[in-house]
Amino acid sequence: VIPAYNEEKNIKKIVLDSYKILKKKYKKFEILVVDDGSQDDTSKICNQISKKYFAVQSVQSLKEL
């Protein structure tokens, strides 16, 4: 699980580096990125990554009404 908040500059590297490390060690794994209401493009970047890498899932927190 990778928590994220306004990490558009870092999130791609963090997720892809984690993916490479886990892929070397495990046959099955999942990376879950939890975006806690970022105001930048963090969730957009995570969604793009999750479309390319099946083991990566992106979750956005619900904003208060």
N, C-alpha and C positions, 0 to 999 in steps of 0.2 A: 504494500500500500504506500503510495506516494502522495502526501498532502501537498496542495498547491494553492497559492494565493498571489496573483499578479506576478507570475513567473514566466511571462512570454519570452524573455531573453534566455532562460535557462532550461525550460521544461523539455524541449526536444532532446538536448544532449543528455539530460538526466535519464529520461525514459529509454532512449536508444542505448546508452551505456549499460543500464540495468538489464535491458533485453539481451544484449550480447553476453554479459556475464552469466545470466541465468540459463541461456541457451546452451552454453558450454557445459554446465553442471547438471542440468535436469532435462529430462525428455518432455515433461509436462510442467507447466507453470503458468501463472497469470499475474499480470501487473495491473493494478487498479489505481488509477489516478483520480483523486478526489479534489475537485476544484471548489473551493469554499467562497464562491461569489466574486471571483476576480473581475476587475473592471477593465482589464486589457484583453488580449487575444489568447490567453492561456487555454481556455476551453476550445477555441477554434483549432488551435495547434494540436491539442490532445485528440480531438475528434478526427483530424486528418491522419494522425499516427495510428489510431485504432482501426481505421479503414484499411490500412496497409498491413498491420501486424495483428493477427487474430488473437494473440495472447494479451494484447493491451486493451483495457477497457477504461472508458472515461465516464466519470459520474460528476454531475454538477449538483451542488447543494441547493435546496429550495430557499428562495429569498422570502423574507417576511413580507406579509401583505400590508 
